[in-house]
Amino acid sequence: MSVAISVRGVAKRFRHGGPDARTLKEHVVTGFRNVRERHEFWALEDVSLEVPAGASVGILGPNGAGKTTLLRLIGGIGRPTRGTIDVKGRLSAIFELGAGFHPDLTGRESVLLAGIIAGLSRDEIRGRMDEIVEFAELREFIDEPIRMYSTGMVARLAFSVATNVDAEVLLVDEVLAVGDLAFQRKCRERFEEFKSAGVTLLLVTHDPSFVADLCDEAVWLQGGRVAATGSPNEITELYRTAMQQRTIEATPDDAPEVSTPGGATLRIRHNRWGTQEAQVQNVRLIDGQGSTLGRITSGGRLTVEADVVVPTSLGEVRILVHILRSDGVRCVDTSTLVRGAREGERHTAVLAFDRLDLAPGDYAIEVGLYNINWGKTYDFHSGVYGLKVLGESSGEAVVMPPHRWTVRKPELGGP
Amino acid sequence: MSVVRAGALGRRVDLVRELVLRDVRLRYRRSVLGVAWSQLPPLSLLVIMTIVFTKVIPLDIPDYPVFALTGLLTWTWFQTSMLSATVCVTDGGDLVRRPRFPVTLLPPIAIVSQLAHFLLALPVLLGAVIVLTGRLPATAVLLPLLIAIQFMVTLGPAYAVAALHVPVRDIGHALAVVLQLWFFGTPIFYDDQRLIDSSFRIVYELNPIAHLITAYRDVLIRGRWPSFGSLGLIFGAGAILSAAGIMLYRRRAHTFPEEL
């Protein structure tokens, strides 16, 4: 199989030490030599990687691992300090969605320009204008200048252009963090289409589920080196472990103990983890009758309510709820976005199950608060909230949907 | 992919056209007079010069307004090209940081954008020539050649300042001073022959813009063929400088995304 992206022994050094652009005076004073001390920083140390044509590869790694630097170098922005990079096929890239748009140009002018830069002719991009605008859902705004757009609108337009230029190789840096859920779903569908059309995809993301769903292979980048390559499942597991490790390290040593409405006690570094920059408080498990005893009947109603304290500076955060069976099997995993609120105010997140068809038994509920790209854990409560599902036990199942058994009598007759 | 691709050259042409349009659009967006603003500085200077050098300090140059306008428009194209080339990389972050964007196109695009303003003013100049001198000489057919030579002369320095302004931001300030001195050392509002006859002849001989202005005046006003020898010389020098400028620029280009 032919190779679409080939990265061999790539290293990249950045120098910093004050602003890089120097004035003539500084050059004269130092005699045009690099006298001033400059800090060196190797963003990538030795990266080799091959992506076969038509494959989808996800790059996972902690912050500062060099993921974005690697993707940019592959995209031809900057040059590696050492090593070589070859890309075969028409390249399109989605970096910092919308960063390439000038605020005073209209949406339409921006699309035209972006398309031509990406390698389409003027006529080709004009022919696709409707499709691009339609996908971005910006019909009414396309002739307004970009500065009138919200971040989400710019991101949608940038995504729409970048995925409409007949790319053979598509580089994607952390796109799915922007846009609302509906648009994220559209993005995913578009990636699926690309995949079946044989487009080579290389993605950097913080969202392991995205890699697991879409990629054939994953790369674990750490400290500027490829630490592991393997199946998406193996690598996302590594990622989760590293994330947990990081969350543990970021958890403060000391914080006041808090009692929960259910009567348990939240203790930091014991059953509560995360940086505590934002917090989940007063988690309530409410059954169909309004009681908060933490038990429901199988197929009954359950409402999980939590107060969320998020400083405005954090922007939007994600709140997550897991329901785990006593042996750790994750039965429910769902999340939503919560906006930051002013000091002293808090949102209440309410997760309502009209009927929770879990098999009778003991369950645990975990509640977590994460930043928008899942890269950081603010608050995570584990092993605090118990849920007892009552009913007639029926073996070791997870779910118990409404059902009924009948046994028909044998029919008379026959051969 | 089965779709037939526009050739590399066609793509470049589209790209240059779009970027020049973008330049012109952005400069005058949200202004009422729009592109007319590009004509106002040289025209207002022309009015002042005509008053000063025909009434206050008479220079006795026939058809002074067209004489001065020829010099002014030529100079303005050169000067604004140099100034916008200086910032074409540092202000072009949105383009420089895009994958596949051919950064080498930025300085020529700056020159072509300014050429658009020169061409917009050209009808005014030709009209003034006809009104004041009563004819448009046949030698005016050489205008496109002179424009091509001026483009070549501007290209090398434009590449150099664009590349050097990225690490050393003094270039823009220094260039403004140099251009001001250069303006007065160029026979724009005074007669080229006076400079040639003076003890500063060397200033004229070494100044390609001065030779160009003389050539523009030859073909538009005096109705005679320009000195092909000196035009050939400055074209050759311009080509060599352009090659050097592009080399310098290419060598630095990979550092642009980091240095912006």
Interface residues (C-beta under 8 A of the other chain):
Chain A: F14 D20 A21 R22 T23 L24 K25 H27 R72 G75 G76 I77 G78 R79 R90 L91 S92 A93 F95 A99 G100 F101 H102 D104 L105 E109 L112 L113 A114 I116 I117 A118 G119 L120 S121 R122 E124 P145 D166 E168 L171
Chain B: M1 V3 R5 A6 G10 R11 D14 L15 R17 E18 L19 R22 R25 L26 R29 R30 D94 L95 R97 R98 P99 R100 F101 V166 P167 V168 R169 D170 A174 H254 T255 P257 E258 E259
